[in-house]
Amino acid sequence: MSIADRWDAIYADASEPRPASEFVTNHAELLVGCPTAIDLAGGTGGTALWLSAQGISTTLVEISERALGIARDAAAERGLQLLTRNADLEAHRLPTARDLGREQGWTAAVCSNFLHRPLLDWLDHLLVPGGLAFVQIATVDNLLINARPGRKYLVKRGELPDLCSGLETVSFEEGWFAGRHEARLVARRPG
Ligand SMILES: C[S@@+](CC[C@H](N)C(=O)[O-])C[C@H]1O[C@@H](n2cnc3c(N)ncnc32)[C@H](O)[C@@H]1O
C-alpha cells in the first residue's frame, strides 16, 4: 500500500477537519499582516482553514487526496478560500515553491506533527526572505507516556532548531502540552 493510500484509509471515516494547532493560533500576533501561508502535511486542514479565516491566502499541501477533499469541503461550507496541492513531501526531490504554486514563496510555513528531516532543512526554500516557519513535532520524551507516534516520527531533545538549518530561531520551547511532549519552534528566513 502506498503512503497516500495508507493515509486515505486513515482518513476514510473522517468528515470534518481536526482542530487548528493551538501552537499556531497562539502566535496569531506574529501572523498579523502576513499575506500568504503554506501548511505542509496539514492533514484535513484545521490549521490551514484557521489561517485562511485570518485573511491569509493559504495553501494546504498533503499526500492524502481524502484529507484535501475534507479540507476543500469545509472551506466551501465556511466561505473560505483555500488552495490545495497534492504532493509527496518525502520525495527524493522535494517540491520547490514553484512546484507548489507560488514562485516567490510564502510569508509563513507550518509543519505540524510531520517529521521528514530533509523537508525541515528545505523550509527556507519555501519562504520569502523574512518569512516565518512554525514547526511542532513530538520528542522522544513523548514515549514516556504515549506509545505513539513511534520513535522514527520523533525528534531528539534539542534537535529541532538544528534541523531547520536555513532559518534563525525566533523562539524554541520543549515541554508537555496537553499530555504530549513536543518541540515547538518559530524560526525566520534571514533577509
Ligand atoms: C500526523 S498527521 C499531521 C496532520 C496535521 N499536520 C496535524 O498536525 O494535525 C501527518 C500528515 O502527513 C501527511 N503525510 C504523510 N506522509 C506524507 C508525505 N510523504 N507527503 C505529504 N504529506 C504526507 C498525512 O497524510 C497526514 O495528514
The ligand as a Gaussian input file, in Angstrom:
#p B3LYP/6-31G(d) Opt

LIG

0 1
 C        0.150000      13.090000      11.951000
 S       -0.652000      13.812000      10.576000
 C       -0.497000      15.541000      10.952000
 C       -1.546000      16.370000      10.278000
 C       -1.519000      17.849000      10.685000
 N       -0.285000      18.492000      10.287000
 C       -1.747000      17.981000      12.162000
 O       -0.848000      18.432000      12.877000
 O       -2.857000      17.621000      12.606000
 C        0.553000      13.609000       9.293000
 C        0.061000      14.071000       7.934000
 O        1.119000      13.951000       6.998000
 C        0.576000      13.527000       5.760000
 N        1.682000      12.886000       5.040000
 C        2.260000      11.695000       5.361000
 N        3.262000      11.445000       4.502000
 C        3.306000      12.497000       3.633000
 C        4.120000      12.800000       2.526000
 N        5.095000      11.986000       2.140000
 N        3.898000      13.957000       1.851000
 C        2.896000      14.793000       2.227000
 N        2.076000      14.550000       3.271000
 C        2.285000      13.416000       3.982000
 C       -0.546000      12.581000       6.153000
 O       -1.496000      12.426000       5.129000
 C       -1.095000      13.254000       7.399000
 O       -2.168000      14.103000       7.089000

